[in-house]
Amino acid sequence: MKSAIEAPKRDNTDYHNAIAEVRRAFAEADAALGPEMLVSTKRKWKRNGNYVVKVTFKTRASGD
């Protein structure tokens, strides 16, 4: 228990900034495209170790 308390804390600043950026993007897309927007995501591990998430916002076509 003591080792868990004394362990160095992980810096999550970049994670929190990325999540905030995604939330802003959703809000902007909702304002621009309206509530009928479609959202798709693609996720991929890159060879260099990066994990990439691509979010695409589209307007819903009348037949969808």
PDB file of N, H, CA, C and O in Angstrom:
ATOM      1  N   MET A   1       0.828  -1.187   0.000  1.00  0.00           N
ATOM      2  CA  MET A   1       0.000   0.000   0.000  1.00  0.00           C
ATOM      3  C   MET A   1       0.875   1.255   0.000  1.00  0.00           C
ATOM      4  O   MET A   1       0.604   2.218  -0.718  1.00  0.00           O
ATOM      5  N   LYS A   2       1.918   1.224   0.811  1.00  0.00           N
ATOM      6  H   LYS A   2       2.138   0.442   1.394  1.00  0.00           H
ATOM      7  CA  LYS A   2       2.796   2.385   0.905  1.00  0.00           C
ATOM      8  C   LYS A   2       3.480   2.676  -0.430  1.00  0.00           C
ATOM      9  O   LYS A   2       3.647   3.837  -0.804  1.00  0.00           O
ATOM     10  N   SER A   3       3.877   1.614  -1.155  1.00  0.00           N
ATOM     11  H   SER A   3       3.741   0.671  -0.851  1.00  0.00           H
ATOM     12  CA  SER A   3       4.551   1.832  -2.434  1.00  0.00           C
ATOM     13  C   SER A   3       3.604   2.487  -3.447  1.00  0.00           C
ATOM     14  O   SER A   3       4.046   3.286  -4.273  1.00  0.00           O
ATOM     15  N   ALA A   4       2.330   2.162  -3.394  1.00  0.00           N
ATOM     16  H   ALA A   4       1.972   1.513  -2.723  1.00  0.00           H
ATOM     17  CA  ALA A   4       1.368   2.781  -4.300  1.00  0.00           C
ATOM     18  C   ALA A   4       1.202   4.266  -3.988  1.00  0.00           C
ATOM     19  O   ALA A   4       1.032   5.079  -4.896  1.00  0.00           O
ATOM     20  N   ILE A   5       1.250   4.608  -2.737  1.00  0.00           N
ATOM     21  H   ILE A   5       1.388   3.947  -1.999  1.00  0.00           H
ATOM     22  CA  ILE A   5       1.111   6.005  -2.335  1.00  0.00           C
ATOM     23  C   ILE A   5       2.353   6.805  -2.715  1.00  0.00           C
ATOM     24  O   ILE A   5       2.244   7.964  -3.113  1.00  0.00           O
ATOM     25  N   GLU A   6       3.528   6.197  -2.595  1.00  0.00           N
ATOM     26  H   GLU A   6       3.616   5.255  -2.272  1.00  0.00           H
ATOM     27  CA  GLU A   6       4.775   6.896  -2.860  1.00  0.00           C
ATOM     28  C   GLU A   6       5.191   6.866  -4.333  1.00  0.00           C
ATOM     29  O   GLU A   6       6.144   7.546  -4.713  1.00  0.00           O
ATOM     30  N   ALA A   7       4.500   6.099  -5.155  1.00  0.00           N
ATOM     31  H   ALA A   7       3.726   5.546  -4.846  1.00  0.00           H
ATOM     32  CA  ALA A   7       4.848   5.999  -6.577  1.00  0.00           C
ATOM     33  C   ALA A   7       4.617   7.351  -7.260  1.00  0.00           C
ATOM     34  O   ALA A   7       3.681   8.073  -6.916  1.00  0.00           O
ATOM     35  N   PRO A   8       5.476   7.688  -8.228  1.00  0.00           N
ATOM     36  CA  PRO A   8       5.279   8.967  -8.920  1.00  0.00           C
ATOM     37  C   PRO A   8       3.968   8.964  -9.709  1.00  0.00           C
ATOM     38  O   PRO A   8       3.565   7.948 -10.274  1.00  0.00           O
ATOM     39  N   LYS A   9       3.333  10.096  -9.730  1.00  0.00           N
ATOM     40  H   LYS A   9       3.660  10.922  -9.271  1.00  0.00           H
ATOM     41  CA  LYS A   9       2.060  10.230 -10.437  1.00  0.00           C
ATOM     42  C   LYS A   9       2.321  10.461 -11.923  1.00  0.00           C
ATOM     43  O   LYS A   9       3.291  11.122 -12.295  1.00  0.00           O
ATOM     44  N   ARG A  10       1.470   9.926 -12.747  1.00  0.00           N
ATOM     45  H   ARG A  10       0.682   9.389 -12.445  1.00  0.00           H
ATOM     46  CA  ARG A  10       1.585  10.088 -14.196  1.00  0.00           C
ATOM     47  C   ARG A  10       1.020  11.450 -14.602  1.00  0.00           C
ATOM     48  O   ARG A  10      -0.022  11.870 -14.097  1.00  0.00           O
ATOM     49  N   ASP A  11       1.706  12.134 -15.511  1.00  0.00           N
ATOM     50  H   ASP A  11       2.552  11.794 -15.921  1.00  0.00           H
ATOM     51  CA  ASP A  11       1.241  13.423 -16.006  1.00  0.00           C
ATOM     52  C   ASP A  11       0.232  13.185 -17.123  1.00  0.00           C
ATOM     53  O   ASP A  11       0.598  12.713 -18.199  1.00  0.00           O
ATOM     54  N   ASN A  12      -1.027  13.508 -16.877  1.00  0.00           N
ATOM     55  H   ASN A  12      -1.325  13.892 -16.003  1.00  0.00           H
ATOM     56  CA  ASN A  12      -2.096  13.297 -17.848  1.00  0.00           C
ATOM     57  C   ASN A  12      -2.475  14.573 -18.585  1.00  0.00           C
ATOM     58  O   ASN A  12      -3.552  14.640 -19.177  1.00  0.00           O
ATOM     59  N   THR A  13      -1.621  15.576 -18.562  1.00  0.00           N
ATOM     60  H   THR A  13      -0.746  15.521 -18.080  1.00  0.00           H
ATOM     61  CA  THR A  13      -1.937  16.867 -19.171  1.00  0.00           C
ATOM     62  C   THR A  13      -2.249  16.727 -20.656  1.00  0.00           C
ATOM     63  O   THR A  13      -3.255  17.262 -21.122  1.00  0.00           O
ATOM     64  N   ASP A  14      -1.410  16.021 -21.405  1.00  0.00           N
ATOM     65  H   ASP A  14      -0.594  15.586 -21.026  1.00  0.00           H
ATOM     66  CA  ASP A  14      -1.640  15.857 -22.846  1.00  0.00           C
ATOM     67  C   ASP A  14      -2.939  15.118 -23.116  1.00  0.00           C
ATOM     68  O   ASP A  14      -3.673  15.468 -24.040  1.00  0.00           O
ATOM     69  N   TYR A  15      -3.228  14.107 -22.325  1.00  0.00           N
ATOM     70  H   TYR A  15      -2.632  13.822 -21.574  1.00  0.00           H
ATOM     71  CA  TYR A  15      -4.480  13.352 -22.475  1.00  0.00           C
ATOM     72  C   TYR A  15      -5.680  14.273 -22.272  1.00  0.00           C
ATOM     73  O   TYR A  15      -6.610  14.270 -23.080  1.00  0.00           O
ATOM     74  N   HIS A  16      -5.663  15.058 -21.201  1.00  0.00           N
ATOM     75  H   HIS A  16      -4.908  15.060 -20.545  1.00  0.00           H
ATOM     76  CA  HIS A  16      -6.781  15.951 -20.909  1.00  0.00           C
ATOM     77  C   HIS A  16      -6.932  17.026 -21.984  1.00  0.00           C
ATOM     78  O   HIS A  16      -8.054  17.393 -22.335  1.00  0.00           O
ATOM     79  N   ASN A  17      -5.825  17.531 -22.504  1.00  0.00           N
ATOM     80  H   ASN A  17      -4.914  17.233 -22.218  1.00  0.00           H
ATOM     81  CA  ASN A  17      -5.891  18.516 -23.587  1.00  0.00           C
ATOM     82  C   ASN A  17      -6.495  17.905 -24.848  1.00  0.00           C
ATOM     83  O   ASN A  17      -7.291  18.554 -25.526  1.00  0.00           O
ATOM     84  N   ALA A  18      -6.130  16.677 -25.167  1.00  0.00           N
ATOM     85  H   ALA A  18      -5.483  16.150 -24.616  1.00  0.00           H
ATOM     86  CA  ALA A  18      -6.669  16.000 -26.346  1.00  0.00           C
ATOM     87  C   ALA A  18      -8.170  15.761 -26.199  1.00  0.00           C
ATOM     88  O   ALA A  18      -8.926  15.979 -27.146  1.00  0.00           O
ATOM     89  N   ILE A  19      -8.601  15.321 -25.036  1.00  0.00           N
ATOM     90  H   ILE A  19      -7.987  15.144 -24.267  1.00  0.00           H
ATOM     91  CA  ILE A  19     -10.034  15.089 -24.799  1.00  0.00           C
ATOM     92  C   ILE A  19     -10.805  16.401 -24.907  1.00  0.00           C
ATOM     93  O   ILE A  19     -11.897  16.429 -25.473  1.00  0.00           O
ATOM     94  N   ALA A  20     -10.252  17.482 -24.373  1.00  0.00           N
ATOM     95  H   ALA A  20      -9.364  17.459 -23.913  1.00  0.00           H
ATOM     96  CA  ALA A  20     -10.907  18.789 -24.469  1.00  0.00           C
ATOM     97  C   ALA A  20     -11.015  19.227 -25.930  1.00  0.00           C
ATOM     98  O   ALA A  20     -12.030  19.794 -26.334  1.00  0.00           O
ATOM     99  N   GLU A  21      -9.977  18.968 -26.720  1.00  0.00           N
ATOM    100  H   GLU A  21      -9.152  18.508 -26.393  1.00  0.00           H
ATOM    101  CA  GLU A  21     -10.004  19.325 -28.139  1.00  0.00           C
ATOM    102  C   GLU A  21     -11.083  18.538 -28.885  1.00  0.00           C
ATOM    103  O   GLU A  21     -11.772  19.094 -29.740  1.00  0.00           O
ATOM    104  N   VAL A  22     -11.233  17.262 -28.571  1.00  0.00           N
ATOM    105  H   VAL A  22     -10.673  16.811 -27.876  1.00  0.00           H
ATOM    106  CA  VAL A  22     -12.271  16.440 -29.203  1.00  0.00           C
ATOM    107  C   VAL A  22     -13.659  16.940 -28.810  1.00  0.00           C
ATOM    108  O   VAL A  22     -14.557  16.993 -29.651  1.00  0.00           O
ATOM    109  N   ARG A  23     -13.841  17.304 -27.554  1.00  0.00           N
ATOM    110  H   ARG A  23     -13.111  17.261 -26.871  1.00  0.00           H
ATOM    111  CA  ARG A  23     -15.137  17.842 -27.122  1.00  0.00           C
ATOM    112  C   ARG A  23     -15.473  19.138 -27.850  1.00  0.00           C
ATOM    113  O   ARG A  23     -16.619  19.350 -28.245  1.00  0.00           O
ATOM    114  N   ARG A  24     -14.475  20.010 -28.031  1.00  0.00           N
ATOM    115  H   ARG A  24     -13.543  19.838 -27.710  1.00  0.00           H
ATOM    116  CA  ARG A  24     -14.702  21.247 -28.784  1.00  0.00           C
ATOM    117  C   ARG A  24     -15.069  20.939 -30.232  1.00  0.00           C
ATOM    118  O   ARG A  24     -15.949  21.582 -30.805  1.00  0.00           O
ATOM    119  N   ALA A  25     -14.393  19.954 -30.821  1.00  0.00           N
ATOM    120  H   ALA A  25     -13.678  19.432 -30.356  1.00  0.00           H
ATOM    121  CA  ALA A  25     -14.684  19.575 -32.212  1.00  0.00           C
ATOM    122  C   ALA A  25     -16.117  19.069 -32.340  1.00  0.00           C
ATOM    123  O   ALA A  25     -16.805  19.408 -33.302  1.00  0.00           O
ATOM    124  N   PHE A  26     -16.573  18.266 -31.388  1.00  0.00           N
ATOM    125  H   PHE A  26     -16.014  17.990 -30.606  1.00  0.00           H
ATOM    126  CA  PHE A  26     -17.952  17.777 -31.419  1.00  0.00           C
ATOM    127  C   PHE A  26     -18.932  18.932 -31.305  1.00  0.00           C
ATOM    128  O   PHE A  26     -19.934  18.967 -32.019  1.00  0.00           O
ATOM    129  N   ALA A  27     -18.654  19.874 -30.418  1.00  0.00           N
ATOM    130  H   ALA A  27     -17.840  19.846 -29.838  1.00  0.00           H
ATOM    131  CA  ALA A  27     -19.547  21.022 -30.242  1.00  0.00           C
ATOM    132  C   ALA A  27     -19.594  21.874 -31.507  1.00  0.00           C
ATOM    133  O   ALA A  27     -20.667  22.317 -31.917  1.00  0.00           O
ATOM    134  N   GLU A  28     -18.439  22.105 -32.126  1.00  0.00           N
ATOM    135  H   GLU A  28     -17.568  21.745 -31.793  1.00  0.00           H
ATOM    136  CA  GLU A  28     -18.394  22.895 -33.357  1.00  0.00           C
ATOM    137  C   GLU A  28     -19.117  22.183 -34.500  1.00  0.00           C
ATOM    138  O   GLU A  28     -19.839  22.819 -35.268  1.00  0.00           O
ATOM    139  N   ALA A  29     -18.928  20.876 -34.614  1.00  0.00           N
ATOM    140  H   ALA A  29     -18.342  20.359 -33.989  1.00  0.00           H
ATOM    141  CA  ALA A  29     -19.603  20.108 -35.669  1.00  0.00           C
ATOM    142  C   ALA A  29     -21.105  20.105 -35.453  1.00  0.00           C
ATOM    143  O   ALA A  29     -21.870  20.214 -36.411  1.00  0.00           O
ATOM    144  N   ASP A  30     -21.528  19.983 -34.221  1.00  0.00           N
ATOM    145  H   ASP A  30     -20.906  19.895 -33.443  1.00  0.00           H
ATOM    146  CA  ASP A  30     -22.956  19.994 -33.917  1.00  0.00           C
ATOM    147  C   ASP A  30     -23.560  21.346 -34.281  1.00  0.00           C
ATOM    148  O   ASP A  30     -24.664  21.405 -34.822  1.00  0.00           O
ATOM    149  N   ALA A  31     -22.849  22.426 -33.991  1.00  0.00           N
ATOM    150  H   ALA A  31     -21.952  22.379 -33.552  1.00  0.00           H
ATOM    151  CA  ALA A  31     -23.345  23.763 -34.328  1.00  0.00           C
ATOM    152  C   ALA A  31     -23.393  23.964 -35.845  1.00  0.00           C
ATOM    153  O   ALA A  31     -24.322  24.585 -36.363  1.00  0.00           O
ATOM    154  N   ALA A  32     -22.397  23.441 -36.550  1.00  0.00           N
ATOM    155  H   ALA A  32     -21.643  22.937 -36.129  1.00  0.00           H
ATOM    156  CA  ALA A  32     -22.324  23.647 -37.997  1.00  0.00           C
ATOM    157  C   ALA A  32     -23.233  22.700 -38.779  1.00  0.00           C
ATOM    158  O   ALA A  32     -23.852  23.108 -39.762  1.00  0.00           O
ATOM    159  N   LEU A  33     -23.315  21.454 -38.355  1.00  0.00           N
ATOM    160  H   LEU A  33     -22.812  21.123 -37.557  1.00  0.00           H
ATOM    161  CA  LEU A  33     -24.032  20.432 -39.123  1.00  0.00           C
ATOM    162  C   LEU A  33     -25.413  20.111 -38.565  1.00  0.00           C
ATOM    163  O   LEU A  33     -26.238  19.521 -39.262  1.00  0.00           O
ATOM    164  N   GLY A  34     -25.666  20.483 -37.346  1.00  0.00           N
ATOM    165  H   GLY A  34     -24.995  20.963 -36.780  1.00  0.00           H
ATOM    166  CA  GLY A  34     -26.954  20.192 -36.717  1.00  0.00           C
ATOM    167  C   GLY A  34     -26.948  18.835 -36.049  1.00  0.00           C
ATOM    168  O   GLY A  34     -25.992  18.070 -36.175  1.00  0.00           O
ATOM    169  N   PRO A  35     -28.014  18.546 -35.343  1.00  0.00           N
ATOM    170  CA  PRO A  35     -28.079  17.296 -34.562  1.00  0.00           C
ATOM    171  C   PRO A  35     -28.167  16.036 -35.417  1.00  0.00           C
ATOM    172  O   PRO A  35     -27.991  14.932 -34.902  1.00  0.00           O
ATOM    173  N   GLU A  36     -28.434  16.179 -36.706  1.00  0.00           N
ATOM    174  H   GLU A  36     -28.576  17.076 -37.125  1.00  0.00           H
ATOM    175  CA  GLU A  36     -28.569  15.017 -37.584  1.00  0.00           C
ATOM    176  C   GLU A  36     -27.241  14.601 -38.218  1.00  0.00           C
ATOM    177  O   GLU A  36     -27.235  13.947 -39.261  1.00  0.00           O
ATOM    178  N   MET A  37     -26.132  14.968 -37.608  1.00  0.00           N
ATOM    179  H   MET A  37     -26.137  15.499 -36.761  1.00  0.00           H
ATOM    180  CA  MET A  37     -24.828  14.628 -38.187  1.00  0.00           C
ATOM    181  C   MET A  37     -24.483  13.172 -37.921  1.00  0.00           C
ATOM    182  O   MET A  37     -24.947  12.568 -36.954  1.00  0.00           O
ATOM    183  N   LEU A  38     -23.664  12.631 -38.796  1.00  0.00           N
ATOM    184  H   LEU A  38     -23.287  13.121 -39.582  1.00  0.00           H
ATOM    185  CA  LEU A  38     -23.122  11.284 -38.630  1.00  0.00           C
ATOM    186  C   LEU A  38     -21.670  11.409 -38.190  1.00  0.00           C
ATOM    187  O   LEU A  38     -20.943  12.280 -38.667  1.00  0.00           O
ATOM    188  N   VAL A  39     -21.258  10.550 -37.296  1.00  0.00           N
ATOM    189  H   VAL A  39     -21.849   9.842 -36.909  1.00  0.00           H
ATOM    190  CA  VAL A  39     -19.889  10.561 -36.800  1.00  0.00           C
ATOM    191  C   VAL A  39     -19.300   9.174 -37.009  1.00  0.00           C
ATOM    192  O   VAL A  39     -19.906   8.170 -36.635  1.00  0.00           O
ATOM    193  N   SER A  40     -18.116   9.123 -37.607  1.00  0.00           N
ATOM    194  H   SER A  40     -17.623   9.938 -37.911  1.00  0.00           H
ATOM    195  CA  SER A  40     -17.421   7.844 -37.745  1.00  0.00           C
ATOM    196  C   SER A  40     -16.002   8.010 -37.220  1.00  0.00           C
ATOM    197  O   SER A  40     -15.432   9.100 -37.262  1.00  0.00           O
ATOM    198  N   THR A  41     -15.452   6.924 -36.732  1.00  0.00           N
ATOM    199  H   THR A  41     -15.915   6.039 -36.698  1.00  0.00           H
ATOM    200  CA  THR A  41     -14.086   6.965 -36.201  1.00  0.00           C
ATOM    201  C   THR A  41     -13.265   5.842 -36.811  1.00  0.00           C
ATOM    202  O   THR A  41     -13.784   4.780 -37.156  1.00  0.00           O
ATOM    203  N   LYS A  42     -11.977   6.102 -36.934  1.00  0.00           N
ATOM    204  H   LYS A  42     -11.555   6.964 -36.654  1.00  0.00           H
ATOM    205  CA  LYS A  42     -11.005   5.085 -37.323  1.00  0.00           C
ATOM    206  C   LYS A  42      -9.875   5.151 -36.311  1.00  0.00           C
ATOM    207  O   LYS A  42      -9.415   6.232 -35.943  1.00  0.00           O
ATOM    208  N   ARG A  43      -9.436   3.984 -35.867  1.00  0.00           N
ATOM    209  H   ARG A  43      -9.810   3.106 -36.166  1.00  0.00           H
ATOM    210  CA  ARG A  43      -8.343   3.915 -34.892  1.00  0.00           C
ATOM    211  C   ARG A  43      -7.254   3.023 -35.440  1.00  0.00           C
ATOM    212  O   ARG A  43      -7.528   2.015 -36.092  1.00  0.00           O
ATOM    213  N   LYS A  44      -6.012   3.402 -35.172  1.00  0.00           N
ATOM    214  H   LYS A  44      -5.790   4.221 -34.643  1.00  0.00           H
ATOM    215  CA  LYS A  44      -4.911   2.612 -35.710  1.00  0.00           C
ATOM    216  C   LYS A  44      -3.648   2.802 -34.875  1.00  0.00           C
ATOM    217  O   LYS A  44      -3.293   3.921 -34.503  1.00  0.00           O
ATOM    218  N   TRP A  45      -2.979   1.688 -34.590  1.00  0.00           N
ATOM    219  H   TRP A  45      -3.267   0.779 -34.892  1.00  0.00           H
ATOM    220  CA  TRP A  45      -1.639   1.749 -34.006  1.00  0.00           C
ATOM    221  C   TRP A  45      -0.652   1.942 -35.146  1.00  0.00           C
ATOM    222  O   TRP A  45      -0.651   1.168 -36.103  1.00  0.00           O
ATOM    223  N   LYS A  46       0.182   2.959 -35.053  1.00  0.00           N
ATOM    224  H   LYS A  46       0.181   3.588 -34.276  1.00  0.00           H
ATOM    225  CA  LYS A  46       1.199   3.204 -36.066  1.00  0.00           C
ATOM    226  C   LYS A  46       2.463   2.421 -35.700  1.00  0.00           C
ATOM    227  O   LYS A  46       2.650   2.032 -34.547  1.00  0.00           O
ATOM    228  N   ARG A  47       3.315   2.197 -36.680  1.00  0.00           N
ATOM    229  H   ARG A  47       3.163   2.513 -37.617  1.00  0.00           H
ATOM    230  CA  ARG A  47       4.565   1.455 -36.438  1.00  0.00           C
ATOM    231  C   ARG A  47       5.476   2.160 -35.440  1.00  0.00           C
ATOM    232  O   ARG A  47       6.245   1.518 -34.725  1.00  0.00           O
ATOM    233  N   ASN A  48       5.379   3.503 -35.399  1.00  0.00           N
ATOM    234  H   ASN A  48       4.754   4.025 -35.979  1.00  0.00           H
ATOM    235  CA  ASN A  48       6.236   4.249 -34.482  1.00  0.00           C
ATOM    236  C   ASN A  48       5.705   4.245 -33.049  1.00  0.00           C
ATOM    237  O   ASN A  48       6.300   4.867 -32.169  1.00  0.00           O
ATOM    238  N   GLY A  49       4.592   3.550 -32.808  1.00  0.00           N
ATOM    239  H   GLY A  49       4.109   3.044 -33.523  1.00  0.00           H
ATOM    240  CA  GLY A  49       4.038   3.444 -31.465  1.00  0.00           C
ATOM    241  C   GLY A  49       2.905   4.422 -31.183  1.00  0.00           C
ATOM    242  O   GLY A  49       2.269   4.342 -30.131  1.00  0.00           O
ATOM    243  N   ASN A  50       2.645   5.333 -32.097  1.00  0.00           N
ATOM    244  H   ASN A  50       3.161   5.398 -32.951  1.00  0.00           H
ATOM    245  CA  ASN A  50       1.547   6.281 -31.911  1.00  0.00           C
ATOM    246  C   ASN A  50       0.217   5.585 -32.146  1.00  0.00           C
ATOM    247  O   ASN A  50       0.103   4.694 -32.987  1.00  0.00           O
ATOM    248  N   TYR A  51      -0.772   6.003 -31.399  1.00  0.00           N
ATOM    249  H   TYR A  51      -0.679   6.727 -30.715  1.00  0.00           H
ATOM    250  CA  TYR A  51      -2.139   5.523 -31.574  1.00  0.00           C
ATOM    251  C   TYR A  51      -2.932   6.679 -32.150  1.00  0.00           C
ATOM    252  O   TYR A  51      -3.055   7.720 -31.504  1.00  0.00           O
ATOM    253  N   VAL A  52      -3.473   6.522 -33.347  1.00  0.00           N
ATOM    254  H   VAL A  52      -3.373   5.677 -33.872  1.00  0.00           H
ATOM    255  CA  VAL A  52      -4.147   7.600 -34.062  1.00  0.00           C
ATOM    256  C   VAL A  52      -5.649   7.326 -34.083  1.00  0.00           C
ATOM    257  O   VAL A  52      -6.090   6.224 -34.408  1.00  0.00           O
ATOM    258  N   VAL A  53      -6.423   8.352 -33.730  1.00  0.00           N
ATOM    259  H   VAL A  53      -6.064   9.247 -33.466  1.00  0.00           H
ATOM    260  CA  VAL A  53      -7.880   8.276 -33.801  1.00  0.00           C
ATOM    261  C   VAL A  53      -8.330   9.381 -34.748  1.00  0.00           C
ATOM    262  O   VAL A  53      -8.044  10.558 -34.526  1.00  0.00           O
ATOM    263  N   LYS A  54      -9.031   8.993 -35.795  1.00  0.00           N
ATOM    264  H   LYS A  54      -9.263   8.037 -35.975  1.00  0.00           H
ATOM    265  CA  LYS A  54      -9.556   9.944 -36.772  1.00  0.00           C
ATOM    266  C   LYS A  54     -11.076   9.982 -36.608  1.00  0.00           C
ATOM    267  O   LYS A  54     -11.746   8.950 -36.647  1.00  0.00           O
ATOM    268  N   VAL A  55     -11.602  11.185 -36.423  1.00  0.00           N
ATOM    269  H   VAL A  55     -11.058  12.023 -36.391  1.00  0.00           H
ATOM    270  CA  VAL A  55     -13.043  11.371 -36.268  1.00  0.00           C
ATOM    271  C   VAL A  55     -13.535  12.166 -37.472  1.00  0.00           C
ATOM    272  O   VAL A  55     -12.995  13.227 -37.785  1.00  0.00           O
ATOM    273  N   THR A  56     -14.565  11.649 -38.147  1.00  0.00           N
ATOM    274  H   THR A  56     -15.003  10.788 -37.892  1.00  0.00           H
ATOM    275  CA  THR A  56     -15.137  12.318 -39.312  1.00  0.00           C
ATOM    276  C   THR A  56     -16.590  12.674 -39.005  1.00  0.00           C
ATOM    277  O   THR A  56     -17.371  11.830 -38.566  1.00  0.00           O
ATOM    278  N   PHE A  57     -16.936  13.941 -39.245  1.00  0.00           N
ATOM    279  H   PHE A  57     -16.301  14.627 -39.601  1.00  0.00           H
ATOM    280  CA  PHE A  57     -18.303  14.418 -39.067  1.00  0.00           C
ATOM    281  C   PHE A  57     -18.897  14.667 -40.452  1.00  0.00           C
ATOM    282  O   PHE A  57     -18.276  15.331 -41.283  1.00  0.00           O
ATOM    283  N   LYS A  58     -20.101  14.137 -40.706  1.00  0.00           N
ATOM    284  H   LYS A  58     -20.606  13.598 -40.031  1.00  0.00           H
ATOM    285  CA  LYS A  58     -20.764  14.336 -41.991  1.00  0.00           C
ATOM    286  C   LYS A  58     -22.227  14.680 -41.743  1.00  0.00           C
ATOM    287  O   LYS A  58     -22.809  14.323 -40.720  1.00  0.00           O
ATOM    288  N   THR A  59     -22.795  15.381 -42.706  1.00  0.00           N
ATOM    289  H   THR A  59     -22.322  15.672 -43.538  1.00  0.00           H
ATOM    290  CA  THR A  59     -24.233  15.623 -42.629  1.00  0.00           C
ATOM    291  C   THR A  59     -24.943  14.352 -43.075  1.00  0.00           C
ATOM    292  O   THR A  59     -24.455  13.614 -43.930  1.00  0.00           O
ATOM    293  N   ARG A  60     -26.079  14.121 -42.490  1.00  0.00           N
ATOM    294  H   ARG A  60     -26.475  14.721 -41.795  1.00  0.00           H
ATOM    295  CA  ARG A  60     -26.860  12.937 -42.832  1.00  0.00           C
ATOM    296  C   ARG A  60     -27.606  13.217 -44.128  1.00  0.00           C
ATOM    297  O   ARG A  60     -28.335  14.204 -44.227  1.00  0.00           O
ATOM    298  N   ALA A  61     -27.429  12.360 -45.113  1.00  0.00           N
ATOM    299  H   ALA A  61     -26.837  11.558 -45.033  1.00  0.00           H
ATOM    300  CA  ALA A  61     -28.165  12.512 -46.377  1.00  0.00           C
ATOM    301  C   ALA A  61     -29.629  12.175 -46.124  1.00  0.00           C
ATOM    302  O   ALA A  61     -29.945  11.451 -45.180  1.00  0.00           O
ATOM    303  N   SER A  62     -30.504  12.684 -46.939  1.00  0.00           N
ATOM    304  H   SER A  62     -30.248  13.273 -47.706  1.00  0.00           H
ATOM    305  CA  SER A  62     -31.942  12.506 -46.715  1.00  0.00           C
ATOM    306  C   SER A  62     -32.360  11.043 -46.728  1.00  0.00           C
ATOM    307  O   SER A  62     -33.359  10.693 -46.100  1.00  0.00           O
ATOM    308  N   GLY A  63     -31.626  10.176 -47.426  1.00  0.00           N
ATOM    309  H   GLY A  63     -30.814  10.461 -47.937  1.00  0.00           H
ATOM    310  CA  GLY A  63     -31.989   8.764 -47.500  1.00  0.00           C
ATOM    311  C   GLY A  63     -31.353   7.904 -46.421  1.00  0.00           C
ATOM    312  O   GLY A  63     -31.638   6.708 -46.354  1.00  0.00           O
ATOM    313  N   ASP A  64     -30.505   8.470 -45.577  1.00  0.00           N
ATOM    314  H   ASP A  64     -30.274   9.441 -45.631  1.00  0.00           H
ATOM    315  CA  ASP A  64     -29.824   7.672 -44.539  1.00  0.00           C
ATOM    316  C   ASP A  64     -30.682   7.449 -43.332  1.00  0.00           C
ATOM    317  O   ASP A  64     -30.252   6.800 -42.379  1.00  0.00           O
TER     318      ASP A  64
END
